[in-house]
Amino acid sequence: MEKVEKYRQLVKQVLEEYASYKFSSGEIEVMPIFDLTRDHYQVVSAGWKDERRIYGCSVHIDIKDGKIWVQYDGTEIGFADELVKLGVAKEDIVLAYHSPFMRQFDGFAVG
């Protein structure tokens, strides 16, 4: 359980840092959203740029069975690599956006 709690803190840390960056134009809010009971973590952007509505999830991470599951990473940062830099073992990170077959080749956990 101690490992899972550490992973919760690290995921929140990297997502809060990412959410602190502001768009250079428009009125767009970047919000970290954490479901601490079910271990779901996201960053969502919502607002307006000129006359165009902006809304979407840029990152979605879950913690399941003692592993960090990167469900979606639509950023240039690479959150799996950021978590590795903070001490998370690659075998505890699943790139869930890769097919189960392809995970054996990505250098991270298969599931």
N, C-alpha and C positions, 0 to 999 in steps of 0.2 A: 504494500500500500504506500510505503514511503516513496518508491520510485514513481508511482502514478501521481502522487501529490507534487513531486518535483516536476514532472512533465506538464502538469496543469499550470504551474507557475511559469515555466519556460514558454509554453504556447501563449499564455496571456501576455507575457513580456514582449515577445516578437510581434504579436498582432497589435498590441497597444502602440508600440513604436511605429509600426507601419501606418496605423490609423491617425497618428499625429501629423503625418504629412498632408499638406493641403494642396488642392488643385490650384494651378496658377491662374485659372480664369473661371468665371461662372460662380454660382452660389451653390456649391456642392458640399454636402456634409459627409464625412467619412466616419463611420461608426463601428467600433468593435462590439460584437454581440456575443455574449457568453451564456450558455446554458450550463451552469456548474453542476446541476443535478444529473444531467444526462451526458455530460462531457462533449458538448457540441460548441464549436468556436468558429465565428465568421467575422469578416469585415465586409460591410455593405456601404455602398455610396448612393446617395440620393440627393437630388436637387435639379437645378436648371443651369444650362449653359446657352446663352442667347434665348432662343425660343424653343429649345430642344430639351426634353425631359431626360435626365440621366438617372438610371437606377440599375443596380446590379451588385452581385456578390463577387468580390475579387479573390477571396480566400475562404476556404471551408476546411476545417481540421476537426477530427474527432479523436477521442481516446477510447480504445476498445481493447479489452483483454490485455491490458498492460502495454499496448503499443500505440504509437501516434499514427493515425491514418490521415494522410493528406488527400482529402476527397477532391479538392479543386484548388489549383493555384494559377490564377490568371494574371500573375505579376511577372516582372522581370527579375525579382529578387531571388526566388528559389527558396521557399521556406524550409524545405527539407535540409538544404545545405546550411541554412542559418541555424537550424536546431542542432545539426552535427557540430558546428563551430562552438555551440554552447555546451557540448558534452553529451548529447544524446547519441547512443550507438546506432549505426546504420541498420543493424538488425532489429531495432525497435521502431523503425519508421517504415510505413507501408505507403507507397505511391499508388493510392487507390484508383487514380485516374488512368493507370496502365491496366491492361487486361490481366487477369490472373496468370495467363500463360506468359506474357511479356515480363512480368515482375521478376522472374528468375534471372533476367539479363540486366536489370537496372542498377544493381549494386546495393539495393535496399532489401528490406524484408519482403517475403512473398505473401504474408498474411497471417 
